């Protein structure tokens, strides 16, 4: 017995009011409809419909089973639709957001490959450090620093966000190079201004790092705070002080000799970076393509 077919016929018998009407609708004989119904009742071990020559009535169990059959067949239809969607070429407008530094330095350049791979997807990318509400603000995915706060979201971990400490050669020529973390107290340290709600706000007063003696917290001070990573980078390049900024932002400046990495034996803490999206049992092909691309490109490699 095809259980799903029998369920569908049972639903039509109930909805049309008779075996004959259901048979005509399904292009079956009334006898065949009756056989499906009988087989379903035998399978369940109980009667679904009390039938007489004049009328039919659902049993108490039949009423509950009818509602459950509608729910089950709806889920089956959803599963079939999902399978069809996965075979469809990703297309349409995809709205995503990413933190400012990662979005500018890594995501945007990588999207050239994404758009070449999926030419029917139009991207609406918002670069911001503000924490957005995906559902309320109309985003399908976000790349966000920090730990996941909401159980309504799915998080795919990406390679951690690593920091380094640097300064310009002209600053070091004037002020000298710190040889150990405690020396930072004698230097102008350029601090990032975090919002009052940020989990990293305490980093404004001290820099944490791990070295030969374990994890330490070093008090810092300086004449300038900036609420922009790019602003801090420019200040460091201008010789205004020492910065702790993402490796992805500073690596090229170090390679070109515009900045010098300091205290290399001490490692600032890595920050978790996640690709997040709403829990949805019917992920669109365009969102699935973006998730797969970002995880492939930016996940932590073995």
PyMOL commands that set and color helices and strands:
alter all, ss='L'
color gray80, all
select helices_A, chain A and resi 3-16+19-26+30-44+60-86+100-117+134-137+169-175+181-186+201-204+229-237+247-255+285-298
alter helices_A, ss='H'
color red, helices_A
select strands_A, chain A and resi 49-51+56-58+92-98+121-127+141-145+153-161+163-167+189-192+206-211+214-219+225-226+242-246+260-261+267-268+271-278
alter strands_A, ss='S'
color yellow, strands_A
deselect
rebuild
show_as cartoon
